[in-house]
Amino acid sequence: MWGPRIQLSLLAGLALLLGAAGARAAEIKNLRIWAGPEYTRAVFDVSGPVDYKLFELNKPDRIVLDIRGSQLGTEFKAPEVKGLLKGLRAGKQGKSDSRVVFDLADGVRPKSFLLPPADKFGYRLVLDLYPAAVKPAAPVKTVAEASNGKARNVIVAIDAGHGGDDPGAIGASGTYEKNITLAVARQLKKRIDAAEGMTAVLTRDGDYFIPLERRYRKAREAKADLFISIHADAFTKSDARGSSVWVLSPRGASSEAARWLADRENRADLVGGISLDDKDDTLAKVLLDLSQGATMGASNAVAEQVHGALRKIGPTHRNYVERANFVVLRSPDVPSILIETAFISNPDEEARLKNPVHRDKLAGAILDGVDTYFRASPPPGTLYAQNAERAREVREKSNRYVVNRGDTLRTIAERHGTSTAQLRAMNGLADERVRPGLVLQVPPSG
């Protein structure tokens, strides 16, 4: 049996070990800064949970962050400042703390929180800096409003998935989903802006993060007629392949409706500009159900067209539109779809996604599907609606022509002194293909 002195020595040694473990400083490994149009985000990678204090100083404006019981890692390096920051300094504060000072161009509203480990990330201390004075968003002006005064362009909100500290899925060769989605979104915007009767807006146009609910709210603020969220899927099996198109599941719509109706503070402008604030709960629920039903019907319709267009340029993962409870698809009054452009986890598809030519084909196919949908269901007051009305008037005054074998839309157009574009508009054709026996409306002769 051990004697008292040996026991006391062991206990003392154990106490020293426990004390040393408890006093071990947390390590600040890295700092990343992301700047978006609405706020600037600083993310510290830390070795574990940390206790910190945040305070503001004026003249000049500064934010001071003291992280207690911590030390800067040997590889810690202050990154280049951007956004609302004009300078940054990091060093020791006292014997056992670290201090980071953010020099500001203007006053800010700070928000901070600690994130637990997730995916490839460890603990992260996040500091978001918002402008002290919130500037009103600039109104979206469409080309048609500037040149016509009556008909407007349809507005398509394009959401590049992930961004900033959220890379999304990572391909076999290290490609980040967030970079692919932004590249496709920019190309799609370029295509849409070049098309007659359309204008695109991006939820993000840089490498920064936007919360999921904020993404579809930005579409509503832009008064978008359609919301498209762009992603690049990943799966445990590297041979998974093909694009896919998703809409909100009925279950997701029901849960979101309940949340909207319970949110008394934000009911004033809920459904297409209709105020539910002065309605009782029963009437409000009926109005919301009607709006959601119409929105989901439109979402399904445009998703079918886009899915069909994508199938023309490559395989789709399923031969039908899929449904899930994606947060970004929960807008009650903006038709919304989510497109998985391909499986970035598949090396072959990752290589195609990195190819600008293939991304342009994707953008072109998505545009074709969107254009076909708006031709069939033009929103009131738009150039699409105006063109549809003109086509209807022409049809009422037009003649009919039965397509013969060997006819093409171009030869029919030349025969009747019109263009293929006019024949497509008159007959609601998605492309120039015609089959024998098809009855076409053509302009009246002479």
Phi, psi and chi 1 to 4 in degrees:
 res  aa     phi    psi   chi1   chi2   chi3   chi4
   1 MET       -  140.9  179.3  175.5  -71.1      -
   2 TRP   -69.4  145.1  -66.5  -21.8      -      -
   3 GLY   -79.8  167.9      -      -      -      -
   4 PRO   -59.3  -38.2  -23.6   33.7      -      -
   5 ARG   -66.4  -41.6  -70.2 -175.3  178.9  179.2
   6 ILE   -63.3  -43.3  -63.6  177.1      -      -
   7 GLN   -60.9  -43.8  -67.4 -176.7   49.6      -
   8 LEU   -63.2  -39.5  -72.9  172.1      -      -
   9 SER   -63.9  -42.7  -62.1      -      -      -
  10 LEU   -64.0  -42.6  -72.7  171.5      -      -
  11 LEU   -63.4  -41.5  -71.0  173.0      -      -
  12 ALA   -63.8  -42.1      -      -      -      -
  13 GLY   -63.5  -40.4      -      -      -      -
  14 LEU   -63.8  -40.4 -179.8   59.9      -      -
  15 ALA   -62.4  -40.2      -      -      -      -
  16 LEU   -64.4  -41.6  -73.9  172.1      -      -
  17 LEU   -63.4  -45.0  -73.2  172.3      -      -
  18 LEU   -63.8  -39.8  -69.1  173.8      -      -
  19 GLY   -65.2  -40.1      -      -      -      -
  20 ALA   -65.9  -39.2      -      -      -      -
  21 ALA   -65.4  -40.6      -      -      -      -
  22 GLY   -70.3  -28.7      -      -      -      -
  23 ALA   -90.7   -1.8      -      -      -      -
  24 ARG   -61.6  128.1 -175.2  177.2  -64.3  124.6
  25 ALA   -72.6  141.4      -      -      -      -
  26 ALA   -69.1  144.1      -      -      -      -
  27 GLU  -101.5  130.4 -177.1 -177.7   21.6      -
  28 ILE   -92.6  103.8  -55.9  172.2      -      -
  29 LYS   -80.8  -39.7  -58.6  177.0  179.5  179.5
  30 ASN  -159.1  160.4 -171.2   27.9      -      -
  31 LEU  -138.3  128.1  169.7   59.5      -      -
  32 ARG  -121.1  144.1  -59.3 -177.3  -58.3  -79.3
  33 ILE  -125.8  131.8  -63.2  176.7      -      -
  34 TRP  -124.1  135.7  -46.9   95.0      -      -
  35 ALA  -120.2  123.8      -      -      -      -
  36 GLY  -117.7  177.1      -      -      -      -
  37 PRO   -70.3  -19.7   24.1  -32.7      -      -
  38 GLU  -105.5  -26.3  -63.3 -179.9   -9.8      -
  39 TYR  -163.3  166.2   70.2  104.1      -      -
  40 THR  -115.0  134.3  -61.0      -      -      -
  41 ARG  -117.0  131.0  167.0  167.7  -74.1 -170.8
  42 ALA  -114.0  129.4      -      -      -      -
  43 VAL  -122.8  119.4 -179.4      -      -      -
  44 PHE   -98.0  127.9  -66.2   87.2      -      -
  45 ASP   -86.5  120.1  -69.0  -45.2      -      -
  46 VAL  -123.4  157.3  -67.7      -      -      -
  47 SER   -76.5  -14.2   60.1      -      -      -
  48 GLY  -174.4 -175.2      -      -      -      -
  49 PRO   -59.2  140.7  -19.4   31.3      -      -
  50 VAL  -129.8  154.0  -67.6      -      -      -
  51 ASP  -104.0  131.5 -176.4   21.6      -      -
  52 TYR  -143.8  163.4   64.9   93.3      -      -
  53 LYS  -133.0  136.5  178.3 -177.1  178.4 -177.8
  54 LEU  -124.4  130.7 -171.4   70.3      -      -
  55 PHE  -149.0  162.7   58.2   95.1      -      -
  56 GLU  -110.9  148.1  -57.2  175.3   52.0      -
  57 LEU  -130.0  148.7  -63.9  174.5      -      -
  58 ASN  -114.4  165.4  -60.6  -39.5      -      -
  59 LYS    51.5   68.8  -63.5 -179.1 -179.3 -179.8
  60 PRO   -85.9  167.3   31.3  -36.6      -      -
  61 ASP   -70.0  127.9  -68.4  -30.1      -      -
  62 ARG  -144.3  153.0  -71.9  156.2  -71.1  162.8
  63 ILE  -115.1  128.6  -67.7  -72.3      -      -
  64 VAL  -113.7  129.1  179.4      -      -      -
  65 LEU  -118.6  114.9  175.6   66.5      -      -
  66 ASP  -104.0  121.9  -76.2  -16.9      -      -
  67 ILE  -108.0  111.1  -55.7  176.1      -      -
  68 ARG   -73.8  145.4  -60.3 -173.2  178.9   95.9
  69 GLY    56.4   45.6      -      -      -      -
  70 SER  -137.3  166.4   68.8      -      -      -
  71 GLN  -145.2  150.3   63.2 -177.9   16.6      -
  72 LEU   -72.9  132.9  -60.9  177.1      -      -
  73 GLY   -65.8  161.0      -      -      -      -
  74 THR   -64.2  -26.1   55.7      -      -      -
  75 GLU  -101.8    8.0  -62.8 -176.5   -0.7      -
  76 PHE   -66.6  134.0  179.1   89.7      -      -
  77 LYS  -141.9  128.4 -177.1  179.4  179.6 -178.8
  78 ALA   -65.5  125.1      -      -      -      -
  79 PRO   -77.8  171.5   30.8  -34.8      -      -
  80 GLU   -66.4  135.2  179.1 -176.8   -7.7      -
  81 VAL   -79.6  154.5  -65.0      -      -      -
  82 LYS  -159.4  175.4   58.8 -174.4   73.9  172.4
  83 GLY    64.8 -125.9      -      -      -      -
  84 LEU   -81.1   -3.3  -62.7  173.2      -      -
  85 LEU   -94.9  143.0  -59.7  176.0      -      -
  86 LYS  -122.0   -1.7   69.2  174.9 -174.0  179.2
  87 GLY  -171.4  160.5      -      -      -      -
  88 LEU  -153.7  135.1 -173.8  155.4      -      -
  89 ARG  -135.9  141.6  -56.3 -177.2  -59.0  -78.6
  90 ALA  -137.1  142.2      -      -      -      -
  91 GLY  -176.3 -170.3      -      -      -      -
  92 LYS   -80.2  149.1  -70.6 -173.3   64.6   64.8
  93 GLN  -129.6  108.8  171.7   65.5   14.9      -
  94 GLY    71.3 -153.5      -      -      -      -
  95 LYS   -84.9  -31.1  -65.8 -177.6  178.1  179.7
  96 SER  -133.8    7.6   58.6      -      -      -
  97 ASP  -114.0  162.5  -61.2  -16.1      -      -
  98 SER  -116.1  146.7  -62.0      -      -      -
  99 ARG  -128.3  134.0  168.9  169.1  -74.1 -173.7
 100 VAL  -122.4  127.7 -177.6      -      -      -
 101 VAL  -112.8  124.7  179.9      -      -      -
 102 PHE  -103.8  117.6  -62.1   92.1      -      -
 103 ASP   -84.9  133.1  -63.3  -41.3      -      -
 104 LEU  -112.3  146.3  -50.6  172.6      -      -
 105 ALA   -74.0  -37.4      -      -      -      -
 106 ASP  -142.9  174.5  -65.4  -64.8      -      -
 107 GLY   -64.6  150.3      -      -      -      -
 108 VAL  -134.4  167.0  -60.2      -      -      -
 109 ARG  -112.0  107.2  -65.8  178.4  -66.7  113.4
 110 PRO   -84.7  150.2   30.2  -33.2      -      -
 111 LYS  -141.7  130.0  177.3 -177.8  178.0 -177.2
 112 SER  -133.2  152.9   61.5      -      -      -
 113 PHE  -163.7  158.6   49.2   93.3      -      -
 114 LEU  -106.6  128.1 -176.8   67.8      -      -
 115 LEU  -102.9  135.8  -69.5  175.1      -      -
 116 PRO   -76.7  168.4   29.2  -35.4      -      -
 117 PRO   -57.1  141.2  -24.1   34.6      -      -
 118 ALA  -155.6  134.4      -      -      -      -
 119 ASP    53.4 -122.9  -62.3  -33.1      -      -
 120 LYS   -89.0   -1.0   68.1 -177.4 -175.2   70.3
 121 PHE   -94.8  148.0  -63.8  104.0      -      -
 122 GLY   -93.8 -151.4      -      -      -      -
 123 TYR   -66.8  141.8  -77.9   94.6      -      -
 124 ARG  -136.2  134.7  -73.0  153.8  -69.1  159.7
 125 LEU  -102.2  120.0  175.0   58.3      -      -
 126 VAL  -110.7  133.1  179.7      -      -      -
 127 LEU  -124.5  115.2  173.6   62.0      -      -
 128 ASP  -103.8  132.5  -71.9  -21.7      -      -
 129 LEU  -117.0  117.2  -57.1  174.1      -      -
 130 TYR  -106.2  147.1  -64.9   86.2      -      -
 131 PRO   -57.8  140.1  -21.4   32.2      -      -
 132 ALA   -64.4  -38.1      -      -      -      -
 133 ALA  -105.6  117.5      -      -      -      -
 134 VAL   -80.9  121.2  179.6      -      -      -
 135 LYS   -86.1  136.9  -62.4  178.8 -179.2  179.4
 136 PRO   -64.7  142.5   23.2  -32.8      -      -
 137 ALA   -66.5  139.6      -      -      -      -
 138 ALA   -70.3  137.5      -      -      -      -
 139 PRO   -66.6  146.5   24.3  -33.5      -      -
 140 VAL   -82.2  120.1  176.2      -      -      -
 141 LYS  -102.6  131.1  -70.4 -174.4  178.0 -179.5
 142 THR   -97.1  158.3   67.3      -      -      -
 143 VAL   -60.4  -40.5  174.7      -      -      -
 144 ALA   -65.5  -38.6      -      -      -      -
 145 GLU   -63.2  -35.8  -72.2  172.0  -26.0      -
 146 ALA   -74.8  -31.6      -      -      -      -
 147 SER  -104.8  -23.0   60.4      -      -      -
 148 ASN  -112.3  -43.1 -169.3  -55.6      -      -
 149 GLY    87.5  -14.7      -      -      -      -
 150 LYS  -118.7  -68.7  -67.0 -177.9 -179.5  179.9
 151 ALA   -77.9  143.6      -      -      -      -
 152 ARG  -114.9  164.0   66.8  173.2  179.6   85.2
 153 ASN   -77.1  148.5  -74.6   -1.5      -      -
 154 VAL   -71.5  147.1  -63.2      -      -      -
 155 ILE  -111.1  124.3  -59.9  171.9      -      -
 156 VAL  -113.2  118.9 -179.3      -      -      -
 157 ALA   -89.7  125.1      -      -      -      -
 158 ILE  -112.3  124.3  -52.5  170.1      -      -
 159 ASP  -111.2  112.1  173.0   50.5      -      -
 160 ALA   -81.5  113.6      -      -      -      -
 161 GLY   -61.2  151.7      -      -      -      -
 162 HIS    63.7 -155.6  -52.7  -78.4      -      -
 163 GLY   125.4  153.8      -      -      -      -
 164 GLY    62.7 -127.5      -      -      -      -
 165 ASP   -74.8   -3.8 -154.3   42.5      -      -
 166 ASP  -108.5   97.3  173.3   17.9      -      -
 167 PRO   -77.1  -14.5   29.6  -35.2      -      -
 168 GLY    76.1 -154.2      -      -      -      -
 169 ALA   -71.2  154.2      -      -      -      -
 170 ILE  -122.1  126.0  -58.7  176.7      -      -
 171 GLY   -71.9  171.4      -      -      -      -
 172 ALA   -60.3  -32.5      -      -      -      -
 173 SER   -97.7   10.5   69.4      -      -      -
 174 GLY    95.3   10.2      -      -      -      -
 175 THR   -71.0  131.5  -52.9      -      -      -
 176 TYR   -87.3  133.5  -76.0  176.2      -      -
 177 GLU   -57.0  -38.9  179.9 -177.1    3.4      -
 178 LYS   -59.3  -32.7   66.6  174.6 -177.4  177.3
 179 ASN   -75.8  -38.0  -63.5  -28.4      -      -
 180 ILE   -66.1  -46.1  -66.2  -63.0      -      -
 181 THR   -62.5  -38.1   61.2      -      -      -
 182 LEU   -67.8  -39.9 -177.5   58.1      -      -
 183 ALA   -63.6  -43.5      -      -      -      -
 184 VAL   -66.6  -41.5  173.6      -      -      -
 185 ALA   -61.8  -43.2      -      -      -      -
 186 ARG   -64.3  -40.1  -75.1  172.0  171.1  167.3
 187 GLN   -68.3  -38.7 -171.5   60.3   37.3      -
 188 LEU   -64.6  -41.2  179.4   56.1      -      -
 189 LYS   -60.3  -43.2  174.1  176.1  168.1   54.4
 190 LYS   -59.5  -43.5 -177.8  178.4  178.3 -179.1
 191 ARG   -64.5  -46.0  -75.9  -90.4 -163.3  161.6
 192 ILE   -65.7  -43.4  -73.0  176.7      -      -
 193 ASP   -63.7  -27.1  -72.6  -16.0      -      -
 194 ALA   -82.2  -15.4      -      -      -      -
 195 ALA   -83.2  147.3      -      -      -      -
 196 GLU   -69.0  131.6 -177.4 -174.4   20.7      -
 197 GLY    85.0   10.6      -      -      -      -
 198 MET  -131.9  147.9  -74.6 -169.6 -168.5      -
 199 THR  -138.3  137.1  -61.5      -      -      -
 200 ALA  -112.1  146.1      -      -      -      -
 201 VAL  -127.2  142.9  -65.4      -      -      -
 202 LEU  -100.3  136.8  -62.7  175.7      -      -
 203 THR   -70.6  -32.0   60.7      -      -      -
 204 ARG  -142.7  142.6   72.1  174.2  177.4   97.8
 205 ASP  -128.1   37.3 -166.3   15.9      -      -
 206 GLY  -169.5 -178.9      -      -      -      -
 207 ASP   -90.5   79.1 -173.0   14.0      -      -
 208 TYR  -147.2  161.2   48.7   86.1      -      -
 209 PHE   -95.9  141.1  178.7   75.4      -      -
 210 ILE  -126.0  127.7  -59.1  175.6      -      -
 211 PRO   -56.6  149.2  -24.7   34.4      -      -
 212 LEU   -58.1  -48.0  -64.3  177.2      -      -
 213 GLU   -65.1  -32.0  -70.3 -172.3    0.1      -
 214 ARG   -65.1  -28.3  179.4   65.6 -174.9  138.3
 215 ARG   -64.7  -49.6  -66.6  171.1 -174.2 -102.4
 216 TYR   -77.0  -23.2   72.4   73.5      -      -
 217 ARG   -67.8  -34.7  -72.0 -178.2 -174.2  -86.3
 218 LYS   -63.4  -35.6  -73.8  170.7   75.1   77.3
 219 ALA   -65.7  -41.1      -      -      -      -
 220 ARG   -66.0  -39.4  -63.3 -173.0   74.1 -121.3
 221 GLU   -64.3  -32.4  -69.4  166.9    2.7      -
 222 ALA   -81.3   -0.2      -      -      -      -
 223 LYS    56.6   44.1  -58.3 -173.0 -175.9  -56.7
 224 ALA   -68.9  146.3      -      -      -      -
 225 ASP   -89.7  -15.2  -60.6  -78.1      -      -
 226 LEU  -157.0  142.5  176.1   64.2      -      -
 227 PHE  -120.3  126.7  174.5   85.4      -      -
 228 ILE  -123.6  119.9  -57.8  174.9      -      -
 229 SER  -103.2  125.6 -169.4      -      -      -
 230 ILE  -101.8  131.0  -55.4  -67.1      -      -
 231 HIS  -140.2  173.6  -70.8 -100.2      -      -
 232 ALA  -138.6  109.9      -      -      -      -
 233 ASP   -69.3  163.3 -145.9  -12.5      -      -
 234 ALA  -139.8  150.5      -      -      -      -
 235 PHE  -147.8  157.2 -167.2   62.3      -      -
 236 THR   -64.3  -29.7   52.0      -      -      -
 237 LYS   -93.1  124.8  -66.2 -177.1  177.9  178.6
 238 SER   -72.9   -9.1   61.8      -      -      -
 239 ASP   -93.6    1.2   59.1  -11.5      -      -
 240 ALA   -62.1  138.7      -      -      -      -
 241 ARG  -148.4  163.2   62.9 -163.9  -64.4  -99.4
 242 GLY   101.0  150.9      -      -      -      -
 243 SER   -83.0  165.1   57.2      -      -      -
 244 SER  -150.0  156.7   55.8      -      -      -
 245 VAL  -126.2  134.0 -176.2      -      -      -
 246 TRP  -124.6  147.2  -61.6   75.1      -      -
 247 VAL  -128.1  168.4  -65.1      -      -      -
 248 LEU   -69.3  137.9 -175.5   65.1      -      -
 249 SER   -75.7  152.3   68.7      -      -      -
 250 PRO   -56.0  -35.2  -25.7   34.8      -      -
 251 ARG   -63.4  -42.1 -179.4  178.6  178.0 -177.8
 252 GLY   -64.4  -37.6      -      -      -      -
 253 ALA   -65.5  -39.9      -      -      -      -
 254 SER   -65.3  -43.9  -61.3      -      -      -
 255 SER   -67.2  -36.5   60.7      -      -      -
 256 GLU   -70.2  -36.9 -176.0   66.6    6.6      -
 257 ALA   -60.7  -42.5      -      -      -      -
 258 ALA   -62.3  -39.5      -      -      -      -
 259 ARG   -68.1  -41.9 -166.9 -175.0   68.3   81.4
 260 TRP   -61.7  -44.7  -84.0   97.1      -      -
 261 LEU   -67.5  -28.9  -70.2  170.7      -      -
 262 ALA   -80.6  -16.5      -      -      -      -
 263 ASP   -86.3   82.4 -171.3   -0.5      -      -
 264 ARG   -60.4  -32.9  -65.9  -84.4  174.8 -178.3
 265 GLU   -72.4  -21.7  -65.5 -177.8    1.1      -
 266 ASN  -118.6   24.3  -65.4  -49.1      -      -
 267 ARG   -88.6   -7.4  -70.2  174.7   63.5  176.6
 268 ALA   -63.3  -30.9      -      -      -      -
 269 ASP  -137.3   71.9 -178.2   26.7      -      -
 270 LEU   -96.9  -52.7  177.9   58.4      -      -
 271 VAL  -114.6  100.5 -179.0      -      -      -
 272 GLY    55.1   32.2      -      -      -      -
 273 GLY    88.6   -3.4      -      -      -      -
 274 ILE   -82.6  127.7  -61.3  174.4      -      -
 275 SER   -79.4  129.3  173.2      -      -      -
 276 LEU  -102.1    3.2  -60.0 -174.1      -      -
 277 ASP   -66.8  -30.6 -159.4   40.0      -      -
 278 ASP  -102.0   13.6   57.8  -12.9      -      -
 279 LYS  -103.4  148.6  -49.2  -67.1 -170.1  -63.4
 280 ASP   -74.3  167.4   63.3   40.8      -      -
 281 ASP   -60.7  -36.7  -74.4  -11.0      -      -
 282 THR   -65.8  -48.2  -59.0      -      -      -
 283 LEU   -66.3  -40.5  178.3   55.9      -      -
 284 ALA   -60.3  -40.7      -      -      -      -
 285 LYS   -66.1  -40.1 -174.7  176.5 -174.1  -54.1
 286 VAL   -61.9  -46.9  170.2      -      -      -
 287 LEU   -61.8  -41.8  -69.2  173.3      -      -
 288 LEU   -67.0  -40.9 -178.2   55.8      -      -
 289 ASP   -60.6  -42.9  -75.2  -14.0      -      -
 290 LEU   -63.7  -44.6  -71.9  172.4      -      -
 291 SER   -64.9  -45.1  177.5      -      -      -
 292 GLN   -64.0  -38.8  -82.1 -166.4  -44.3      -
 293 GLY   -61.7  -44.7      -      -      -      -
 294 ALA   -66.0  -40.2      -      -      -      -
 295 THR   -64.8  -43.7  -60.3      -      -      -
 296 MET   -68.1  -35.0  -67.8 -175.7   70.5      -
 297 GLY   -63.4  -43.3      -      -      -      -
 298 ALA   -66.6  -39.1      -      -      -      -
 299 SER   -59.6  -44.8  -60.4      -      -      -
 300 ASN   -61.6  -42.1  -70.1  -27.4      -      -
 301 ALA   -65.0  -46.6      -      -      -      -
 302 VAL   -70.1  -33.7   68.8      -      -      -
 303 ALA   -62.9  -40.6      -      -      -      -
 304 GLU   -61.3  -42.1  -68.7  -75.3   -5.3      -
 305 GLN   -67.2  -43.2  -65.0  -65.0  -16.9      -
 306 VAL   -67.4  -40.2  171.2      -      -      -
 307 HIS   -60.7  -43.4 -173.8  -92.4      -      -
 308 GLY   -64.5  -38.1      -      -      -      -
 309 ALA   -68.0  -38.7      -      -      -      -
 310 LEU   -66.5  -32.6  -72.2  170.9      -      -
 311 ARG   -65.0  -21.6  -67.1 -177.2   72.0  175.7
 312 LYS   -76.0  -20.0  -65.8  177.6 -177.9  177.8
 313 ILE  -109.4   -1.7   66.4  167.4      -      -
 314 GLY   169.7  177.2      -      -      -      -
 315 PRO   -70.7  149.7   28.3  -35.2      -      -
 316 THR  -109.1  150.7   53.3      -      -      -
 317 HIS   -65.4  -36.5 -171.7   57.5      -      -
 318 ARG  -129.2  158.9  -62.5  -80.1 -172.8  -91.7
 319 ASN   -93.4   24.7   60.6   -0.2      -      -
 320 TYR  -151.6  162.8   51.5   83.0      -      -
 321 VAL   -73.0  136.2  171.8      -      -      -
 322 GLU  -102.4  162.9  -60.0  178.1   71.4      -
 323 ARG  -130.1  139.6  -71.2  165.2  173.1   76.4
 324 ALA  -158.5  167.3      -      -      -      -
 325 ASN   -93.0   59.0 -172.5   13.5      -      -
 326 PHE   -75.5  131.6  -71.1  120.2      -      -
 327 VAL   -59.6  -40.3  172.6      -      -      -
 328 VAL   -68.4  -11.1  -67.9      -      -      -
 329 LEU   -97.4   10.4  -60.0 -179.9      -      -
 330 ARG   -89.8    7.8  -68.3 -179.4 -177.8  177.5
 331 SER   -60.1  130.9  177.7      -      -      -
 332 PRO   -76.6  -15.9   29.0  -34.9      -      -
 333 ASP  -136.1   12.1   51.8   -4.4      -      -
 334 VAL  -122.9  115.2  179.7      -      -      -
 335 PRO   -53.2  132.3  -26.7   35.4      -      -
 336 SER  -137.2  136.7  -56.5      -      -      -
 337 ILE  -134.8  154.8   64.8  173.0      -      -
 338 LEU  -121.1  129.9 -175.2  146.3      -      -
 339 ILE  -113.9  120.7  -60.1  171.9      -      -
 340 GLU   -91.3  105.5  -63.4  -77.1    5.4      -
 341 THR   -65.1  -30.4   52.2      -      -      -
 342 ALA  -179.2  178.3      -      -      -      -
 343 PHE   -93.7  105.9  -80.7   86.6      -      -
 344 ILE   -68.4  -17.2 -160.7  170.8      -      -
 345 SER   -76.4  -11.9   53.0      -      -      -
 346 ASN   -90.6  117.8 -178.7  -48.6      -      -
 347 PRO   -54.5  -40.0  -26.0   35.1      -      -
 348 ASP   -65.9  -43.5  -67.8  -24.2      -      -
 349 GLU   -72.2  -32.2  -64.0 -155.6  -26.5      -
 350 GLU   -60.7  -42.7  178.5 -169.1   16.4      -
 351 ALA   -62.8  -39.3      -      -      -      -
 352 ARG   -67.6  -39.7  -77.8 -165.3  -70.8  -88.2
 353 LEU   -63.8  -28.7  -72.0  173.5      -      -
 354 LYS   -78.7  -10.7  -68.3  167.0   64.4  176.2
 355 ASN   -89.0  117.9 -173.7  -28.6      -      -
 356 PRO   -58.2  -32.1  -22.2   32.7      -      -
 357 VAL   -64.9  -44.3  174.5      -      -      -
 358 HIS   -66.5  -40.4  179.4   71.5      -      -
 359 ARG   -61.6  -35.9  -67.7 -161.0  -59.5  -95.8
 360 ASP   -67.4  -35.5 -171.3   59.3      -      -
 361 LYS   -64.2  -41.0  -73.2 -177.5  179.9  179.5
 362 LEU   -60.0  -47.7  -78.2  170.6      -      -
 363 ALA   -61.3  -40.7      -      -      -      -
 364 GLY   -63.8  -41.1      -      -      -      -
 365 ALA   -66.0  -42.5      -      -      -      -
 366 ILE   -62.1  -43.3  -64.4  168.8      -      -
 367 LEU   -60.2  -43.1  172.2   60.9      -      -
 368 ASP   -58.3  -44.2  -73.6  -15.1      -      -
 369 GLY   -65.1  -42.2      -      -      -      -
 370 VAL   -65.0  -43.8  170.2      -      -      -
 371 ASP   -62.0  -43.2  177.1   67.7      -      -
 372 THR   -61.1  -41.2  -58.7      -      -      -
 373 TYR   -62.7  -47.6  165.1   73.7      -      -
 374 PHE   -69.9  -27.7  -80.6  127.6      -      -
 375 ARG   -66.3  -37.5  -73.4 -178.6 -175.4  -83.3
 376 ALA   -80.1  -31.7      -      -      -      -
 377 SER  -133.3   70.6  -55.7      -      -      -
 378 PRO   -72.2  130.3   26.1  -32.8      -      -
 379 PRO   -64.7  141.2  -21.0   32.8      -      -
 380 PRO   -56.6  141.9  -23.2   33.3      -      -
 381 GLY    83.8    2.2      -      -      -      -
 382 THR   -99.3  166.2   63.1      -      -      -
 383 LEU   -60.9  -33.7  -87.4  176.6      -      -
 384 TYR   -60.5  -44.1  -85.5   92.4      -      -
 385 ALA   -65.4  -40.6      -      -      -      -
 386 GLN   -62.6  -45.3 -174.1 -178.7   79.5      -
 387 ASN   -65.5  -37.3  -69.1  -20.4      -      -
 388 ALA   -64.8  -38.8      -      -      -      -
 389 GLU   -67.3  -40.8  177.0   60.8   22.1      -
 390 ARG   -63.6  -41.1  -72.4  173.9  178.7  168.9
 391 ALA   -63.5  -38.5      -      -      -      -
 392 ARG   -63.3  -42.2 -174.6 -170.9   64.4   79.1
 393 GLU   -63.9  -39.0  -67.4  174.0   -4.7      -
 394 VAL   -66.3  -41.0  170.1      -      -      -
 395 ARG   -60.5  -38.7  -77.7 -162.2  -57.8  -89.1
 396 GLU   -65.2  -26.2  -69.4  177.1   -7.7      -
 397 LYS  -103.5    3.1  -59.3  175.2 -177.2  178.2
 398 SER   -94.0  171.6   66.1      -      -      -
 399 ASN  -100.4  170.8  -61.8  -36.1      -      -
 400 ARG  -111.0  147.4  -64.0 -170.5  175.9 -168.2
 401 TYR  -136.5  129.9  177.1   80.9      -      -
 402 VAL   -93.6  123.5  179.9      -      -      -
 403 VAL   -66.7  130.3  177.5      -      -      -
 404 ASN   -99.7  163.1  -64.2  -50.7      -      -
 405 ARG   -63.2  134.0 -172.7  176.2  -60.5  -81.4
 406 GLY    94.3  -13.2      -      -      -      -
 407 ASP   -70.9  146.3  -80.6  -18.1      -      -
 408 THR  -123.3  162.4   66.1      -      -      -
 409 LEU   -61.8  -32.4 -161.1   64.8      -      -
 410 ARG   -68.1  -43.0 -176.0  171.8  -61.6  -81.1
 411 THR   -68.0  -35.3   59.8      -      -      -
 412 ILE   -66.3  -41.7  -63.0  170.1      -      -
 413 ALA   -62.5  -43.8      -      -      -      -
 414 GLU   -64.1  -37.6  -68.7  172.6   -8.9      -
 415 ARG   -64.6  -30.4 -170.7  176.3  -56.3  145.1
 416 HIS  -109.7   15.0  -68.7   87.3      -      -
 417 GLY    63.3   39.4      -      -      -      -
 418 THR  -137.0 -169.0 -174.2      -      -      -
 419 SER  -114.8  160.7   65.9      -      -      -
 420 THR   -64.6  -35.1   56.4      -      -      -
 421 ALA   -62.7  -40.0      -      -      -      -
 422 GLN   -67.1  -41.2 -179.8   65.4   17.0      -
 423 LEU   -63.9  -39.6  -72.0 -178.6      -      -
 424 ARG   -61.9  -44.4  -74.6 -179.1   60.1 -174.5
 425 ALA   -65.6  -40.8      -      -      -      -
 426 MET   -64.9  -33.0  -70.3  177.0   64.5      -
 427 ASN  -110.5    4.4  -66.2  -83.8      -      -
 428 GLY    64.0   36.2      -      -      -      -
 429 LEU   -84.6  135.9  -60.5  176.2      -      -
 430 ALA   -76.6  -27.5      -      -      -      -
 431 ASP  -149.7 -167.4   50.9   42.8      -      -
 432 GLU   -94.0    8.0  -65.3 -169.6    3.7      -
 433 ARG   -77.5  132.9  -68.8  177.4  -64.5 -179.1
 434 VAL  -134.1  151.9  -68.3      -      -      -
 435 ARG  -120.7  151.1   66.9  179.4 -174.1  -80.8
 436 PRO   -55.8  137.9  -24.8   34.4      -      -
 437 GLY    94.6  -14.2      -      -      -      -
 438 LEU   -69.7  132.8  177.8   66.5      -      -
 439 VAL   -94.3  119.5  179.3      -      -      -
 440 LEU  -109.5  145.7  -64.7  177.1      -      -
 441 GLN   -83.8  131.0  -60.1  -72.9  -18.8      -
 442 VAL  -128.0  156.6  -65.3      -      -      -
 443 PRO   -60.3  150.2  -21.0   31.5      -      -
 444 PRO   -64.1  143.4   22.4  -33.0      -      -
 445 SER   -77.9  147.6   58.3      -      -      -
 446 GLY    53.6      -      -      -      -      -
